[in-house]
Amino acid sequence: MSTFKTTLGRLARRVVLPFAALTLATAAFAAFPDRPITIIVPFNAGTTPDILTRMVAEQMGRDINQSVVVLNRVGASGIIGTQALINSPADGYTLAYANVATLAINQALYKKLPYDADKQLAPVALAGYVQNVLVVRPELGVKSVAELIALAKKKPGALSVGSGGNGTTGHLSAEMFKAMSGTFMTHIPYKGGLEADLALIRGEIDVLFENITTIAPYIQSGKVIPLGVTGVKRDATLPNMPTMAESGLKGYNAVAWTGYVAPAAVDPHTLDFLNKAINNALNNPQLKARLAGMAFEVTTGPRSALFDLAHKERPMWADVVKRSGAAVD
């Protein structure tokens, strides 16, 4: 009888101890998040990445009943902010905005990129995309893509095209345009998209490829003239604006897709929680409608969708960088 009781006690402990461990682990996970979450935005305040992330953070915070703070860490085509994320604790409390630049373009643009996205980052969520729009200063006197191409060919190198910095989608949208149209315009990079926008308005540059979200107010006020959008289909906020393909550049497609990442070592269960939280925020009917009005097309999915898209587009952007000679040491 004593032997039976001893054996029974041992079996009970074998069952109870794992159950207790599972209960504690579940309780620990259920407590996440028990303090504010920070989302690093590697780009300037007031730009599309910043505007989008602050809207997502606000809705996400309401949904999970926890503060979500946005922190701008600007510089080097998103590298500074991305490295700040990599150096943060891998506990799920620090995320970063990521996009076509940090996950696809930089891999070709920089000869020695100081981070490995595939090894040091974990995808959290794909958010969606916004198209760029080709705009010119009114004084240039062109009203269509065809007219701009004709003027650029007539005066090689005389026209200037600005961007928010080397390697941004604005920069490489211009390089793709130049390569496909057989034109040459002098590229002038600025410290950020807003600086480039203001430079165009002041007449310091002639041409700009900019996110529809940020340049829309200047289009509406007539301070800049739009010629065409950069995606494969027309944008709902500019329905009368042709695509580059419709304007004669068949196959042209350059959109600024976006998402969110975490340090690679974050627990997968935490990443799944964050994926669901961000997807729920983006698909909130009120927020989704607001984003649509800003020309942002929400496209959510599993965590893997973000890196799948990055891997798909890297060869395309590598080709654009190679043809443009835009590599950065």
Buried (B, 14 or more C-beta within 10 A) or exposed (E): EEEEEEEEEEEEEEEEEEEEEEEEEEEEEEEBBEEEBBBBBBBBBBBBBBBBBBBBBBBBBEBBEBEBEBBBBBBBBBBBBBBBBBEBEBBBBBBBBBBBBBBBBBBBBBEEBEBEBBEBBBBBBBBBBBBBBBBBBBEBEBEBBBBBBBBBEEEEEEBBBBBBBBBBBBBBBBBBBBBBBEBBBBBBBBEBBBBBBEBBBEEBBBBBBBBBBBBBEBBEEEBBBBBBBBBBEBBEBBEEBBBBBBBBBEEBBBBBBBBBBBBBEBBEEBBEBBBBBBBBBBEBEEBBEEBBEBBBBBBBBEBEBBBBBBEEBBEBBBEBBEEBEBEBE
